[in-house]
Amino acid sequence: MRLGADSALLAARVDLREGMDSEEAEEVCVRIKRQLREECPAFDQVFLDIVDADSDDRDRARILERDIGRLVADQDGSEE
């Protein structure tokens, strides 16, 4: 979401592995935000929502990840 000419917000739902304690979850969030700042500096505001996804949510996420991977690979191949 664009907030202004020089500001953008990213909100994401994050499903962490089961059994992760709160300190580990916080470390993961810090790493995600750091990597986003490095790779996508336009997102100056990042909000991560930790969720407890069910198996259907995880299946949909795997399919989406696979499809996005294919699109990126196709795009990388067409740029050569």
C-alpha positions in Angstrom: 0.0 0.0 0.0 1.4 3.4 -1.0 1.2 5.9 1.8 2.7 8.8 -0.1 5.2 9.7 -2.7 8.0 8.2 -0.7 6.3 5.8 1.6 4.9 2.2 1.2 3.5 -0.2 3.7 3.7 -4.0 3.5 1.4 -6.2 5.6 1.9 -9.9 5.6 0.5 -13.0 7.4 3.3 -15.3 8.5 2.7 -18.9 9.6 5.7 -20.2 11.6 6.4 -23.8 12.3 4.6 -25.4 15.2 6.4 -25.5 18.5 8.4 -22.3 18.0 8.7 -20.2 21.2 8.2 -16.5 21.3 11.9 -15.6 21.3 12.4 -17.7 18.1 9.3 -16.1 16.5 10.7 -12.6 17.3 14.1 -13.5 15.8 12.4 -14.8 12.6 10.4 -11.5 12.3 13.5 -9.4 12.8 15.3 -11.4 10.0 12.3 -11.1 7.7 12.1 -7.4 8.2 15.8 -6.9 7.7 15.8 -8.9 4.5 12.8 -7.0 3.2 14.6 -3.7 4.0 17.6 -4.9 2.0 15.8 -6.2 -1.0 12.7 -3.9 -1.1 13.7 -0.6 0.5 10.6 1.1 -0.8 8.7 -0.7 2.0 9.5 1.7 4.9 6.7 0.3 7.0 6.4 -3.5 7.5 3.8 -5.2 9.6 4.0 -9.0 10.2 0.9 -10.8 11.6 1.8 -14.2 13.1 -1.0 -16.6 12.4 -1.8 -20.2 13.1 -2.6 -21.6 9.7 -4.5 -24.8 9.2 -3.5 -27.5 6.7 -5.6 -26.0 3.9 -3.9 -22.6 4.3 -0.5 -24.3 4.2 -1.5 -26.2 1.0 -2.6 -23.0 -0.6 0.7 -21.3 0.4 2.7 -24.2 -1.1 0.8 -23.9 -4.4 1.2 -20.2 -4.5 4.9 -20.4 -3.7 5.4 -23.0 -6.5 3.4 -20.8 -9.0 5.3 -17.7 -8.1 8.6 -19.6 -8.5 7.6 -20.6 -11.9 6.6 -17.1 -12.9 9.9 -15.7 -11.7 11.9 -18.5 -13.5 9.9 -17.7 -16.7 10.6 -14.0 -16.3 14.3 -14.6 -15.7 14.5 -16.7 -18.8 12.8 -14.1 -21.0 15.2 -11.4 -19.9 18.2 -13.1 -21.4 
